[in-house]
Amino acid sequence: MLYLLTAFFVAAAVTLFVVRSSTRHGHLSADHDLSGPQKFHARPVPRIGGVGIVAGVSIAALLMYVTDRSRTELALLLLAGLPAFVVGLIEDFTKKVSPGKRLLATAISAVVGAVLLNALIDRTDIPGLDWIVSFGVGALIITVFGVAGVANSINIIDGFNGLSSMCVSLMLLAFAYVAYQVGDNELALVALVGVGAVMGFFVWNFPAGLIFLGDGGAYFMGFFLAEVGVLLISRHHEVSPLFGVMVCIYPVFETLFSIYRRRVLRDASPGQPDGIHLHSLIYRRLMRWAIGARDARAMTRRNSMTAPYLWTLCVFALMPALLFWDSTPLIAGCMLLFSVGYVSLYWRIVRFKTPKWLVLRGSLRDVDESALGKQSLGKPD
């Protein structure tokens, strides 16, 4: 508990300092582009929230080492995550680092994690893939692909106040619970430190949106989450190798489905940003009581009320993961059910057939079509 609270208070204090000092660095650190398809804020906001999170983890790691010099795991994990964080932070300041370079930096972090912590995916319970990861090189390739993919997926869902930070906190809590169940108290503690640091950022991000994660924060959080999952699965063979995928299935499936939408349905580049992710559709079609409002208060409220819908979706994935963490067949079945449910919900919202229990006010006929930015799910004309 001491380490969790240390990470929380340090992250919260550093994040508050970043917010209060934004008049001095905002010309570099703030997101001034309010017109993009994934922009849902009313004024420029600092997007370097990852600074507070990394500070919280760093001080907790230092305290952990001072109190017990054998506890170096958190420090090594932090060290491994620096390439992903630093390159993402450079993008936050310069807006000139391509997605490919950010993914490469995250891949480098995954390689460093494999070397320093032996964090490797060496089993999958999937025929054929298990043969590949039985070789050192194969295990490294799959690990790098998986860690970079999870980190990128966290960046993709980072679109609304509190969305990605709360989801990551919930997922880390799931890893901490199972780590405790299998007797890995050290890894459970690492996961809880991550929760503390992320929540120190969360209190300033939700609901007021005083600061954003930025790419540095999103990629570091995603890397941290993925590494904890890899370590848990590689150390404890009683844990299903699909458990980590089930825990992270909401952001991971969102990423895969987005690639399908862009490449197959719209014949566009998978890396091209758009405004029709599930969280974007919920914002535009379920939060319609504020459509057309451009004042900061209404937009911020509408932004913040979107995240709880996706927190609920994340929890629906975590419940079966925690119930069946030691059973690959059951988790595989739950992954299939989640995928079908996600696609069904997405298409219902797209086609203005949103389930009534999701609707807060009004009717779907009240939606201003211009709010969708005239984007089409089909191939462009």
Buried (B, 14 or more C-beta within 10 A) or exposed (E): EEBBBBBBBBBBBBBBEBBEEBEEEBEEBBBEEEEEBBEBBBEBBBBBBBBBBBBBBBBBBBBBBEEEEEBBBBBBBBBBBBBBBBBBBBBBBEEEBEBEBBBBBBBBBBBBBBEBBEBBBBBBEBEEBBEBBEEEEBBBBBBBEBBBBBBBBBBBBBBBBBBBBBBBBBBBBBBBBBBBBBEBEBBBBBBBBBBBBBBBBBBBBBBBBBBBBBBBBBBBBBBBBBBBBBBBBBBBEEBBBBBBBBBBBBBBBBBBBBBEBBEEEBEBEBEEBBBBBBBBBBBBBBBBBBBEEEEEEBBBBBBBBBBBBBBEBBEBBBEBBBEBBBBBEBBBEBBEEBBEEBBEBBEEBBEEEBEEEBEEEEEBEEBEEEBBEEEEEEEEE
